[in-house]
Amino acid sequence: MKNDDRLAEFLSALGLDEEPMGVIWTDEEPEDCVSPKPQTPISREAEEKGEIDWQSVMENFACVLGIIWRARKKNAAACFDAERFGCLGGAFYLGFMNPYLHMHPPFISTGIPGIIEGERYAASPEAAKAFFDAMDPPKAAARYCVVKRIGQFKEGEVPVTVVFFARPEAMSGLAVLTAFITADIDAVRSPFGPGCSDVVTWPAKYLKDNKEFAVLGGFDPSCRKFLKTDEMTFAVPYSLYEKMLNRWEESFLTTETWKNQKKKIERSKKAWGEE
């Protein structure tokens, strides 16, 4: 999978300096990848039998977006599997565990008195349960879930999803281009969920339903520490990514309106010391 020249031109048009990352499920572990610490795989069955070592799970907690952030900084691949899932949610959202744990609904809502403080992202355990039931992540298609730079994909490797990291000025270009290409006013979605669901779960779930949707994410307060200030995520299926590379020159990205927008993008880079 090589589109190096087209990608460089596209990123330049958007005013982006960082190459996007691709998500792929594979049985081949990348060399020198960044991963969470290995743990005993978790499951609802193990939970019901009292076999989960909760202290160990919490001590080895690692946010999926945090692992991806480290990979971004090192220009390396991030790698996850059934033993290296990072956090309770990671195992579920990346497709390594389903059904979700009984602990999940109270954890993201009101908590369990004397045991765990809730995140209060859902109003009640019942509301959280409805979310988990609706989410139902696709099962991991291979042993590893790998997230790495598009340029690191080998010949014959094709990502399921491509993820851009950008601030609103450049993000507006991606969002409007998605509507331009798909001719669908609802093609950019922003469903509720944690940061990892924005880049992995929701895109995979939409793709499973044959829906070519982009997912605007990064709203999860728990993942914001692993994104640059004002930065958001924008995940698209690979098929849409290819269309972006091949058709962006037909769009507004070549107009005076966008040239003026790029001036704001450059001011933003200067403000954050990224020139």
Secondary structure as UniProt FT lines:
FT   HELIX           4..14
FT   STRAND          21..26
FT   TURN            31..32
FT   HELIX           44..48
FT   TURN            49..50
FT   HELIX           54..59
FT   HELIX           64..74
FT   STRAND          78..80
FT   HELIX           88..93
FT   TURN            94..95
FT   TURN            102..103
FT   HELIX           104..108
FT   TURN            109..110
FT   STRAND          111..112
FT   TURN            113..115
FT   STRAND          116..117
FT   HELIX           125..135
FT   STRAND          144..149
FT   HELIX           150..152
FT   TURN            155..156
FT   STRAND          161..166
FT   HELIX           168..182
FT   TURN            185..186
FT   STRAND          188..189
FT   HELIX           195..196
FT   HELIX           197..201
FT   HELIX           202..208
FT   TURN            209..210
FT   STRAND          214..217
FT   TURN            221..223
FT   HELIX           224..226
FT   TURN            229..230
FT   STRAND          232..237
FT   HELIX           238..247
FT   HELIX           248..250
FT   HELIX           252..254
FT   HELIX           256..271
FT   TURN            272..273
//
